Amino acid sequence: MNARPAKRSLTLRGHRTSVSLEDDFWRAFQEIAKEKSLPINALAAQIDAERDMETGLATAIRLYILHHYKTRASL
């Protein structure tokens, strides 16, 4: 497990951007995208569109992952 965030490249609305995410969060993000049958860029764009602009994209992705697994655990 690498606890240090690594820069990951994404394309949102035709523009390249990067987010710094830890390996575990990146793998969870990929798993959720696969589960939803979405390309990772599409899921990132969805999260980006729904986030409060005061919240950074990496934080919004982490919160999305947390919410996803908390919801799943309560079923």
LOTORTI-174765 format. One record per atom (N, C-alpha, C, O): residue number from 1; residue in three letters; atom name; x, y, z. Coordinates in Angstrom, 3 decimals, decimal comma. Layout:
// residues N
{r NUM ALA CA {X Y Z}},
...
END
This chain:
// residues 75
{r 1 MET N {0,849 -1,177 0,000}},
{r 1 MET CA {0,000 0,000 0,000}},
{r 1 MET C {0,896 1,242 0,000}},
{r 1 MET O {1,769 1,392 0,855}},
{r 2 ASN N {0,669 2,104 -0,948}},
{r 2 ASN CA {1,405 3,360 -1,014}},
{r 2 ASN C {0,490 4,470 -0,515}},
{r 2 ASN O {-0,516 4,784 -1,151}},
{r 3 ALA N {0,837 5,060 0,619}},
{r 3 ALA CA {-0,006 6,093 1,219}},
{r 3 ALA C {0,239 7,473 0,613}},
{r 3 ALA O {-0,494 8,417 0,906}},
{r 4 ARG N {1,253 7,595 -0,219}},
{r 4 ARG CA {1,546 8,892 -0,834}},
{r 4 ARG C {0,692 9,075 -2,077}},
{r 4 ARG O {0,618 8,174 -2,913}},
{r 5 PRO N {0,051 10,219 -2,211}},
{r 5 PRO CA {-0,748 10,468 -3,424}},
{r 5 PRO C {0,148 10,510 -4,660}},
{r 5 PRO O {1,282 10,987 -4,611}},
{r 6 ALA N {-0,383 10,005 -5,758}},
{r 6 ALA CA {0,309 10,065 -7,046}},
{r 6 ALA C {-0,584 10,825 -8,018}},
{r 6 ALA O {-1,809 10,723 -7,961}},
{r 7 LYS N {0,039 11,585 -8,908}},
{r 7 LYS CA {-0,741 12,329 -9,908}},
{r 7 LYS C {-1,310 11,361 -10,935}},
{r 7 LYS O {-0,606 10,490 -11,445}},
{r 8 ARG N {-2,595 11,527 -11,228}},
{r 8 ARG CA {-3,309 10,709 -12,219}},
{r 8 ARG C {-3,919 11,658 -13,236}},
{r 8 ARG O {-4,472 12,694 -12,867}},
{r 9 SER N {-3,822 11,319 -14,489}},
{r 9 SER CA {-4,365 12,169 -15,556}},
{r 9 SER C {-5,794 11,770 -15,888}},
{r 9 SER O {-6,126 10,587 -15,957}},
{r 10 LEU N {-6,621 12,764 -16,090}},
{r 10 LEU CA {-8,021 12,582 -16,492}},
{r 10 LEU C {-8,339 13,589 -17,592}},
{r 10 LEU O {-7,655 14,601 -17,740}},
{r 11 THR N {-9,380 13,300 -18,355}},
{r 11 THR CA {-9,886 14,243 -19,346}},
{r 11 THR C {-11,320 14,576 -18,967}},
{r 11 THR O {-12,182 13,698 -18,927}},
{r 12 LEU N {-11,568 15,846 -18,690}},
{r 12 LEU CA {-12,905 16,316 -18,320}},
{r 12 LEU C {-13,360 17,340 -19,338}},
{r 12 LEU O {-12,714 18,370 -19,532}},
{r 13 ARG N {-14,473 17,050 -19,986}},
{r 13 ARG CA {-15,038 17,950 -21,002}},
{r 13 ARG C {-13,988 18,366 -22,039}},
{r 13 ARG O {-13,917 19,527 -22,441}},
{r 14 GLY N {-13,182 17,398 -22,457}},
{r 14 GLY CA {-12,198 17,639 -23,499}},
{r 14 GLY C {-10,897 18,274 -23,036}},
{r 14 GLY O {-10,025 18,552 -23,859}},
{r 15 HIS N {-10,746 18,510 -21,743}},
{r 15 HIS CA {-9,533 19,140 -21,214}},
{r 15 HIS C {-8,813 18,180 -20,281}},
{r 15 HIS O {-9,438 17,529 -19,444}},
{r 16 ARG N {-7,506 18,094 -20,427}},
{r 16 ARG CA {-6,692 17,257 -19,552}},
{r 16 ARG C {-6,530 17,939 -18,203}},
{r 16 ARG O {-6,328 19,150 -18,122}},
{r 17 THR N {-6,621 17,151 -17,161}},
{r 17 THR CA {-6,378 17,635 -15,812}},
{r 17 THR C {-5,746 16,496 -15,033}},
{r 17 THR O {-5,703 15,363 -15,513}},
{r 18 SER N {-5,267 16,777 -13,863}},
{r 18 SER CA {-4,701 15,717 -13,039}},
{r 18 SER C {-5,225 15,853 -11,617}},
{r 18 SER O {-5,556 16,943 -11,151}},
{r 19 VAL N {-5,288 14,722 -10,953}},
{r 19 VAL CA {-5,667 14,672 -9,547}},
{r 19 VAL C {-4,611 13,853 -8,824}},
{r 19 VAL O {-4,018 12,942 -9,402}},
{r 20 SER N {-4,382 14,172 -7,579}},
{r 20 SER CA {-3,448 13,400 -6,766}},
{r 20 SER C {-4,258 12,500 -5,844}},
{r 20 SER O {-4,948 12,965 -4,937}},
{r 21 LEU N {-4,156 11,199 -6,100}},
{r 21 LEU CA {-4,880 10,212 -5,302}},
{r 21 LEU C {-3,942 9,089 -4,874}},
{r 21 LEU O {-3,038 8,701 -5,614}},
{r 22 GLU N {-4,166 8,582 -3,688}},
{r 22 GLU CA {-3,433 7,430 -3,206}},
{r 22 GLU C {-3,819 6,206 -4,036}},
{r 22 GLU O {-4,906 6,162 -4,612}},
{r 23 ASP N {-2,930 5,214 -4,096}},
{r 23 ASP CA {-3,175 4,017 -4,902}},
{r 23 ASP C {-4,498 3,340 -4,541}},
{r 23 ASP O {-5,251 2,938 -5,429}},
{r 24 ASP N {-4,786 3,213 -3,243}},
{r 24 ASP CA {-6,024 2,548 -2,826}},
{r 24 ASP C {-7,265 3,294 -3,311}},
{r 24 ASP O {-8,233 2,669 -3,744}},
{r 25 PHE N {-7,243 4,619 -3,241}},
{r 25 PHE CA {-8,374 5,394 -3,735}},
{r 25 PHE C {-8,490 5,267 -5,251}},
{r 25 PHE O {-9,599 5,167 -5,776}},
{r 26 TRP N {-7,379 5,270 -5,952}},
{r 26 TRP CA {-7,418 5,147 -7,409}},
{r 26 TRP C {-8,001 3,797 -7,815}},
{r 26 TRP O {-8,840 3,726 -8,714}},
{r 27 ARG N {-7,559 2,725 -7,153}},
{r 27 ARG CA {-8,101 1,386 -7,465}},
{r 27 ARG C {-9,598 1,330 -7,159}},
{r 27 ARG O {-10,361 0,772 -7,947}},
{r 28 ALA N {-10,028 1,893 -6,042}},
{r 28 ALA CA {-11,456 1,908 -5,700}},
{r 28 ALA C {-12,241 2,700 -6,736}},
{r 28 ALA O {-13,342 2,307 -7,122}},
{r 29 PHE N {-11,677 3,812 -7,185}},
{r 29 PHE CA {-12,319 4,645 -8,208}},
{r 29 PHE C {-12,483 3,849 -9,505}},
{r 29 PHE O {-13,539 3,896 -10,135}},
{r 30 GLN N {-11,442 3,123 -9,899}},
{r 30 GLN CA {-11,512 2,291 -11,099}},
{r 30 GLN C {-12,559 1,192 -10,943}},
{r 30 GLN O {-13,309 0,915 -11,879}},
{r 31 GLU N {-12,617 0,565 -9,770}},
{r 31 GLU CA {-13,595 -0,497 -9,511}},
{r 31 GLU C {-15,020 0,037 -9,606}},
{r 31 GLU O {-15,886 -0,614 -10,191}},
{r 32 ILE N {-15,268 1,197 -9,045}},
{r 32 ILE CA {-16,609 1,785 -9,089}},
{r 32 ILE C {-16,990 2,109 -10,531}},
{r 32 ILE O {-18,114 1,834 -10,949}},
{r 33 ALA N {-16,071 2,686 -11,289}},
{r 33 ALA CA {-16,346 3,001 -12,696}},
{r 33 ALA C {-16,688 1,718 -13,462}},
{r 33 ALA O {-17,634 1,692 -14,249}},
{r 34 LYS N {-15,919 0,667 -13,226}},
{r 34 LYS CA {-16,182 -0,617 -13,904}},
{r 34 LYS C {-17,545 -1,166 -13,495}},
{r 34 LYS O {-18,310 -1,634 -14,339}},
{r 35 GLU N {-17,844 -1,107 -12,202}},
{r 35 GLU CA {-19,134 -1,579 -11,683}},
{r 35 GLU C {-20,301 -0,840 -12,334}},
{r 35 GLU O {-21,352 -1,430 -12,588}},
{r 36 LYS N {-20,115 0,447 -12,601}},
{r 36 LYS CA {-21,158 1,266 -13,208}},
{r 36 LYS C {-21,095 1,252 -14,735}},
{r 36 LYS O {-21,882 1,928 -15,397}},
{r 37 SER N {-20,158 0,481 -15,292}},
{r 37 SER CA {-19,957 0,395 -16,742}},
{r 37 SER C {-19,707 1,770 -17,357}},
{r 37 SER O {-20,246 2,104 -18,412}},
{r 38 LEU N {-18,888 2,548 -16,682}},
{r 38 LEU CA {-18,535 3,894 -17,147}},
{r 38 LEU C {-17,034 3,991 -17,330}},
{r 38 LEU O {-16,276 3,427 -16,541}},
{r 39 PRO N {-16,592 4,700 -18,360}},
{r 39 PRO CA {-15,165 5,022 -18,426}},
{r 39 PRO C {-14,817 5,902 -17,224}},
{r 39 PRO O {-15,651 6,678 -16,760}},
{r 40 ILE N {-13,604 5,782 -16,729}},
{r 40 ILE CA {-13,214 6,540 -15,543}},
{r 40 ILE C {-13,340 8,045 -15,767}},
{r 40 ILE O {-13,670 8,785 -14,841}},
{r 41 ASN N {-13,077 8,500 -16,998}},
{r 41 ASN CA {-13,217 9,935 -17,286}},
{r 41 ASN C {-14,673 10,381 -17,193}},
{r 41 ASN O {-14,949 11,504 -16,772}},
{r 42 ALA N {-15,603 9,516 -17,581}},
{r 42 ALA CA {-17,027 9,856 -17,498}},
{r 42 ALA C {-17,468 9,961 -16,038}},
{r 42 ALA O {-18,212 10,872 -15,676}},
{r 43 LEU N {-17,011 9,031 -15,205}},
{r 43 LEU CA {-17,355 9,098 -13,782}},
{r 43 LEU C {-16,729 10,333 -13,142}},
{r 43 LEU O {-17,369 11,005 -12,334}},
{r 44 ALA N {-15,490 10,632 -13,496}},
{r 44 ALA CA {-14,832 11,832 -12,969}},
{r 44 ALA C {-15,584 13,094 -13,391}},
{r 44 ALA O {-15,742 14,017 -12,593}},
{r 45 ALA N {-16,046 13,136 -14,636}},
{r 45 ALA CA {-16,797 14,304 -15,122}},
{r 45 ALA C {-18,111 14,451 -14,362}},
{r 45 ALA O {-18,540 15,563 -14,057}},
{r 46 GLN N {-18,747 13,317 -14,058}},
{r 46 GLN CA {-20,002 13,335 -13,296}},
{r 46 GLN C {-19,752 13,899 -11,891}},
{r 46 GLN O {-20,507 14,744 -11,411}},
{r 47 ILE N {-18,698 13,429 -11,248}},
{r 47 ILE CA {-18,352 13,920 -9,910}},
{r 47 ILE C {-17,995 15,401 -9,971}},
{r 47 ILE O {-18,395 16,182 -9,108}},
{r 48 ASP N {-17,242 15,776 -10,995}},
{r 48 ASP CA {-16,832 17,176 -11,165}},
{r 48 ASP C {-18,048 18,085 -11,315}},
{r 48 ASP O {-18,084 19,172 -10,737}},
{r 49 ALA N {-19,040 17,651 -12,082}},
{r 49 ALA CA {-20,230 18,465 -12,322}},
{r 49 ALA C {-21,074 18,632 -11,059}},
{r 49 ALA O {-21,774 19,633 -10,905}},
{r 50 GLU N {-21,008 17,652 -10,156}},
{r 50 GLU CA {-21,842 17,665 -8,962}},
{r 50 GLU C {-21,159 18,276 -7,740}},
{r 50 GLU O {-21,817 18,534 -6,732}},
{r 51 ARG N {-19,854 18,508 -7,817}},
{r 51 ARG CA {-19,137 18,969 -6,621}},
{r 51 ARG C {-19,328 20,461 -6,390}},
{r 51 ARG O {-19,589 21,231 -7,314}},
{r 52 ASP N {-19,190 20,838 -5,136}},
{r 52 ASP CA {-19,148 22,240 -4,741}},
{r 52 ASP C {-17,816 22,779 -5,242}},
{r 52 ASP O {-16,787 22,138 -5,024}},
{r 53 MET N {-17,795 23,908 -5,892}},
{r 53 MET CA {-16,564 24,426 -6,480}},
{r 53 MET C {-15,517 24,805 -5,423}},
{r 53 MET O {-14,367 25,079 -5,766}},
{r 54 GLU N {-15,899 24,822 -4,167}},
{r 54 GLU CA {-14,946 25,052 -3,081}},
{r 54 GLU C {-14,169 23,774 -2,762}},
{r 54 GLU O {-13,127 23,821 -2,109}},
{r 55 THR N {-14,681 22,643 -3,224}},
{r 55 THR CA {-14,073 21,341 -2,966}},
{r 55 THR C {-13,225 20,940 -4,154}},
{r 55 THR O {-13,696 20,961 -5,291}},
{r 56 GLY N {-11,988 20,576 -3,903}},
{r 56 GLY CA {-11,105 20,130 -4,972}},
{r 56 GLY C {-11,586 18,821 -5,574}},
{r 56 GLY O {-12,295 18,056 -4,920}},
{r 57 LEU N {-11,207 18,566 -6,803}},
{r 57 LEU CA {-11,651 17,353 -7,497}},
{r 57 LEU C {-11,173 16,093 -6,784}},
{r 57 LEU O {-11,954 15,154 -6,632}},
{r 58 ALA N {-9,932 16,040 -6,344}},
{r 58 ALA CA {-9,431 14,845 -5,657}},
{r 58 ALA C {-10,232 14,580 -4,378}},
{r 58 ALA O {-10,574 13,435 -4,082}},
{r 59 THR N {-10,525 15,630 -3,632}},
{r 59 THR CA {-11,340 15,479 -2,427}},
{r 59 THR C {-12,739 14,997 -2,784}},
{r 59 THR O {-13,283 14,122 -2,110}},
{r 60 ALA N {-13,322 15,557 -3,830}},
{r 60 ALA CA {-14,665 15,138 -4,260}},
{r 60 ALA C {-14,667 13,665 -4,656}},
{r 60 ALA O {-15,624 12,950 -4,362}},
{r 61 ILE N {-13,620 13,207 -5,312}},
{r 61 ILE CA {-13,534 11,791 -5,688}},
{r 61 ILE C {-13,419 10,917 -4,442}},
{r 61 ILE O {-14,090 9,890 -4,343}},
{r 62 ARG N {-12,576 11,317 -3,493}},
{r 62 ARG CA {-12,454 10,542 -2,251}},
{r 62 ARG C {-13,792 10,464 -1,522}},
{r 62 ARG O {-14,176 9,396 -1,046}},
{r 63 LEU N {-14,503 11,588 -1,432}},
{r 63 LEU CA {-15,807 11,608 -0,758}},
{r 63 LEU C {-16,825 10,749 -1,493}},
{r 63 LEU O {-17,642 10,078 -0,863}},
{r 64 TYR N {-16,780 10,766 -2,822}},
{r 64 TYR CA {-17,670 9,930 -3,628}},
{r 64 TYR C {-17,412 8,453 -3,324}},
{r 64 TYR O {-18,350 7,677 -3,143}},
{r 65 ILE N {-16,143 8,074 -3,268}},
{r 65 ILE CA {-15,777 6,680 -2,980}},
{r 65 ILE C {-16,261 6,292 -1,591}},
{r 65 ILE O {-16,840 5,220 -1,412}},
{r 66 LEU N {-16,029 7,157 -0,603}},
{r 66 LEU CA {-16,480 6,895 0,759}},
{r 66 LEU C {-17,995 6,702 0,796}},
{r 66 LEU O {-18,489 5,743 1,390}},
{r 67 HIS N {-18,724 7,608 0,166}},
{r 67 HIS CA {-20,191 7,507 0,139}},
{r 67 HIS C {-20,633 6,216 -0,550}},
{r 67 HIS O {-21,556 5,548 -0,082}},
{r 68 HIS N {-19,984 5,864 -1,652}},
{r 68 HIS CA {-20,328 4,640 -2,390}},
{r 68 HIS C {-20,225 3,416 -1,484}},
{r 68 HIS O {-21,149 2,605 -1,423}},
{r 69 TYR N {-19,107 3,284 -0,783}},
{r 69 TYR CA {-18,901 2,108 0,055}},
{r 69 TYR C {-19,713 2,152 1,342}},
{r 69 TYR O {-20,106 1,101 1,848}},
{r 70 LYS N {-19,974 3,331 1,883}},
{r 70 LYS CA {-20,848 3,423 3,064}},
{r 70 LYS C {-22,271 3,004 2,693}},
{r 70 LYS O {-22,929 2,292 3,451}},
{r 71 THR N {-22,738 3,442 1,542}},
{r 71 THR CA {-24,079 3,074 1,082}},
{r 71 THR C {-24,163 1,572 0,866}},
{r 71 THR O {-25,135 0,931 1,265}},
{r 72 ARG N {-23,152 1,025 0,243}},
{r 72 ARG CA {-23,118 -0,409 -0,040}},
{r 72 ARG C {-23,093 -1,213 1,271}},
{r 72 ARG O {-23,718 -2,271 1,355}},
{r 73 ALA N {-22,391 -0,730 2,272}},
{r 73 ALA CA {-22,281 -1,447 3,555}},
{r 73 ALA C {-23,597 -1,435 4,326}},
{r 73 ALA O {-23,850 -2,331 5,130}},
{r 74 SER N {-24,427 -0,439 4,090}},
{r 74 SER CA {-25,681 -0,336 4,832}},
{r 74 SER C {-26,802 -1,157 4,211}},
{r 74 SER O {-27,890 -1,239 4,782}},
{r 75 LEU N {-26,562 -1,762 3,063}},
{r 75 LEU CA {-27,603 -2,593 2,418}},
{r 75 LEU C {-27,725 -3,940 3,041}},
{r 75 LEU O {-28,551 -4,746 2,612}},
END
